[in-house]
Amino acid sequence: MKPTHAALAVVAVVATVAAVVFGALYFTKDSESESAAAEQCGDRIFGHISSLARKGDQYEMRFDPAWFTSGVTANTAAAEDGVVEPGEPVPNDNYRIEEGHRLLTYLVPSEAHVTVLTNDGTGIMSTPIGVPELAQLLNGEKPVELFEPLDTGAWIRIDIDTVCALDQQYQP
């Protein structure tokens, strides 16, 4: 084997090993941090955002929880509420139960993950926005054009009293 071919082979092997090592480090780090975040931010609650106000370097959200039910749970509750006949299914296989309108207070860091529903003409999509833009939407401003209003409800993921993520719920 010629010396130039040997040198090229060594360079190729070293480059491959480096790519594998860096790739493993990159993907391992991301999955570990995502797993840790998911463990800390696992409680999921459906409801309606009443307000979102800046308080120092974060936001304070007032949130009205509700029950978002599906399947047998939805059908039975809707029949008990007189919304459908007993034994009949609810439309779109979900039924929202508003048991009260107690506003709960949650902290929302400025960097919390937020998605809202938009439609750019290609279909309905979940669009990431910042917490400041969410506050603007709740104040009647339009930093982004929503597919439907925020009063359709949202899912929040929390860690004790802090919202880690908020996703608008589609209303069929």
JOFEN-V92792 format. One record per residue. SS is DSSP state (H for helix, E for strand, L for the rest). PHI is phi as a letter, one per 20 degrees, with the letter a starting at -180 (NA if undefined). PSI is psi in degrees with one decimal (NA if undefined). Layout:
((SS,PHI,PSI) (SS,PHI,PSI))
//
This chain:
((L,NA,137.5) (L,f,148.5) (H,g,-36.4) (H,f,-36.4) (H,f,-39.5) (H,f,-43.1) (H,f,-42.0) (H,f,-39.1) (H,f,-42.2) (H,f,-44.0) (H,f,-42.7) (H,f,-42.4) (H,f,-45.7) (H,f,-43.2) (H,f,-40.8) (H,f,-45.9) (H,f,-44.1) (H,f,-42.6) (H,f,-42.2) (H,f,-45.1) (H,f,-49.4) (H,f,-39.6) (H,f,-44.4) (H,f,-43.0) (H,f,-42.1) (H,f,-50.6) (H,f,-33.1) (H,f,-42.9) (H,f,-46.1) (H,f,-46.0) (H,f,-34.2) (H,f,-43.7) (H,f,-36.6) (H,f,-40.1) (H,f,-43.1) (H,f,-41.6) (H,f,-41.3) (H,f,-38.7) (H,f,-39.7) (H,f,-19.8) (L,c,59.7) (L,d,-25.3) (E,f,130.3) (E,c,129.3) (E,c,136.3) (E,e,147.8) (E,r,-160.3) (E,c,136.1) (E,e,121.7) (E,e,-40.9) (E,b,160.3) (E,b,110.7) (E,c,140.7) (E,f,132.5) (E,c,95.8) (L,m,-126.5) (L,e,10.5) (E,c,-171.1) (E,c,157.4) (E,d,125.3) (E,d,136.7) (E,d,126.3) (E,c,129.4) (E,d,101.0) (E,f,151.2) (L,b,167.5) (E,e,125.3) (E,d,103.2) (E,d,158.1) (E,b,168.4) (H,m,-142.6) (H,g,-39.6) (H,g,-47.3) (H,f,-46.3) (H,f,-43.0) (H,f,-46.1) (H,f,-42.9) (H,f,-39.0) (H,f,-41.9) (H,f,-29.8) (L,e,-2.9) (L,m,15.8) (L,e,-36.0) (L,c,161.4) (L,f,146.1) (L,g,133.4) (L,n,-10.8) (L,e,145.8) (L,e,154.2) (L,f,152.8) (H,f,141.0) (H,l,18.5) (H,l,28.1) (E,b,151.2) (E,b,128.3) (E,e,130.9) (E,d,119.4) (L,d,91.0) (L,f,-20.2) (L,a,179.7) (L,c,47.3) (L,f,122.4) (E,e,123.5) (E,d,147.7) (E,d,129.0) (E,c,148.9) (E,e,141.5) (E,c,107.8) (E,f,149.1) (E,g,-27.0) (E,e,9.5) (E,g,147.5) (E,f,125.5) (E,c,133.3) (E,c,143.9) (E,c,165.1) (E,e,126.4) (E,c,171.4) (E,b,111.0) (L,e,14.0) (L,o,-14.1) (L,d,-5.4) (L,p,169.7) (E,f,134.7) (E,b,158.2) (E,e,115.6) (E,d,124.0) (E,f,137.2) (E,c,169.1) (L,e,162.0) (H,g,-39.9) (H,g,-37.6) (H,f,-36.4) (H,f,-43.1) (H,f,-40.5) (H,f,-44.2) (H,g,-42.5) (H,f,-21.5) (L,e,11.4) (L,n,-0.1) (L,e,168.7) (L,c,71.6) (L,f,-18.8) (L,b,146.6) (L,e,115.0) (L,e,149.4) (L,f,-40.0) (L,b,159.5) (L,f,158.5) (H,f,-16.7) (H,f,1.0) (H,f,-17.5) (L,o,168.7) (E,b,154.4) (E,d,129.5) (E,d,145.8) (E,d,131.1) (E,c,156.6) (E,c,100.6) (L,m,-91.3) (L,d,10.7) (E,d,128.5) (E,f,123.9) (E,e,-31.2) (E,b,150.5) (E,b,127.7) (E,c,125.7) (E,f,140.4) (L,e,134.6) (L,f,137.5) (L,d,104.7) (L,f,NA))
//
